[in-house]
Amino acid sequence: MKCLRCGFCCSNYMVVIVDDPELGPVFGNVVGHEGRGRCKHLVGDEPGKLSCAVHDRPWYGETPCAEYGQVEQSPDDPCRMGQHILQSLELVQQLRERLKVSRPPVRLDDPFVDEAFDFAGEEDPT
C-alpha cells in the first residue's frame, strides 16, 4: 500500500510506536498510541504532505507502522483511506470557496474539518 500522507492513520488508529527514536524498538521503548490525536512522530500540518520522523531510521521496518496495510492488491496501490480523506478535504476547500469562507488551506487541526468529518465518531475528550 502506498501511503498518501493524509495523516488519518497516524492520528486515529491505536498502534504501537517507538517512544524515543534514538533508542529504537527495544524493550521498554515501545508504547501504545491510543489514536486520539496525532502520533508524536507525525510531522507537518497539511494533509497529503505529512511525514513521519522515524521513517528513515534503519529499524523502521521492524515497527508495526511499516507492516500496516489495507486490502490493496499491490504495494504500489494508493491507500484507499488516504484517497478518500484527501478527496473529502478537497471538497471542503471547494465548498469554502463557493461560500466565500475566507480561511487558510484545510489542515488536520481545522475545527471545520472536525465538524464536517467526524472521524472518530466521538467527541474530543479534551
C-alpha positions in Angstrom: 0.0 0.0 0.0 1.4 3.4 -0.9 0.7 5.9 1.8 -0.7 9.2 0.6 0.4 11.1 3.7 -3.0 12.3 4.7 -2.4 11.7 8.5 -5.6 9.7 9.2 -3.9 6.5 10.3 -1.3 8.3 12.4 -3.9 10.3 14.2 -6.8 7.9 14.6 -5.6 4.3 14.9 -4.5 2.7 18.1 -1.0 1.4 17.3 2.3 0.5 18.9 5.0 3.1 18.3 8.7 3.6 19.3 8.7 6.2 22.1 12.3 7.5 21.8 13.7 7.3 18.2 17.3 7.4 19.5 16.8 4.1 21.3 14.9 2.3 18.6 12.5 -0.6 19.1 13.9 -2.1 22.3 12.2 -3.4 25.4 10.7 -0.6 27.4 10.8 1.9 24.5 7.6 0.7 22.7 4.4 2.4 23.8 0.8 2.5 22.7 -0.5 5.5 20.7 -4.2 5.5 21.6 -5.4 7.0 18.4 -6.9 10.1 20.0 -4.8 12.7 18.2 -1.6 12.9 16.2 1.2 10.5 16.7 4.1 12.3 18.2 6.3 11.4 15.2 3.9 12.9 12.6 5.5 16.0 11.0 3.6 18.7 9.1 0.1 20.1 9.1 -1.1 19.9 5.5 -2.8 16.6 4.6 -1.1 15.0 1.6 2.3 16.4 2.7 2.7 14.9 6.1 5.6 12.7 7.0 6.9 10.5 9.8 10.0 11.5 11.7 11.1 7.8 12.1 10.5 6.5 8.5 14.2 6.9 7.6 15.5 5.1 10.7 17.3 1.7 9.9 14.9 -0.1 12.3 11.7 1.3 10.9 11.0 -1.9 9.0 10.6 -3.6 12.4 7.8 -1.4 13.5 4.0 -2.1 13.3 3.6 1.0 11.2 5.9 -0.4 8.5 3.8 -3.6 8.4 0.5 -1.8 8.2 -1.6 -2.3 5.1 -5.1 -2.4 3.9 -6.8 -4.6 1.3 -4.8 -3.2 -1.7 -3.6 -5.9 -4.1 -0.2 -4.4 -4.7 2.3 -2.5 -2.5 2.1 0.2 -5.3 -1.6 0.7 -5.0 -2.6 4.0 -3.3 -4.1 3.8 0.2 -7.9 3.8 -0.1 -8.4 5.7 3.1 -5.9 8.4 2.0 -7.6 8.8 -1.3 -11.0 9.3 0.5 -9.6 11.7 3.1 -7.7 13.9 0.5 -10.7 14.0 -1.8 -13.0 14.9 1.1 -10.7 17.7 2.2 -10.6 19.0 -1.4 -14.4 19.1 -1.4 -14.3 21.1 1.9 -12.0 23.6 0.3 -14.2 23.9 -2.8 -17.2 24.4 -0.6 -15.4 27.2 1.3 -14.6 28.9 -1.9 -18.2 28.7 -3.1 -19.5 30.0 0.2 -16.8 32.7 0.2 -15.4 31.5 3.5 -12.1 33.2 3.9 -9.8 30.8 5.7 -6.3 29.3 5.2 -6.0 25.9 3.4 -7.6 22.9 5.1 -5.4 21.4 7.9 -5.8 18.4 10.1 -6.4 20.6 13.2 -9.1 22.7 11.5 -12.3 22.6 13.5 -14.3 22.9 10.3 -12.9 19.6 9.2 -13.8 18.0 12.6 -17.4 19.2 12.2 -17.6 18.0 8.5 -16.0 14.7 9.0 -16.5 13.1 12.4 -13.5 10.7 12.0 -13.7 9.0 15.4 -17.4 9.1 15.8 -16.9 10.6 19.3 -16.5 14.0 20.8 -13.0 15.1 21.6 -12.2 14.1 25.2 -10.2 17.3 25.9 
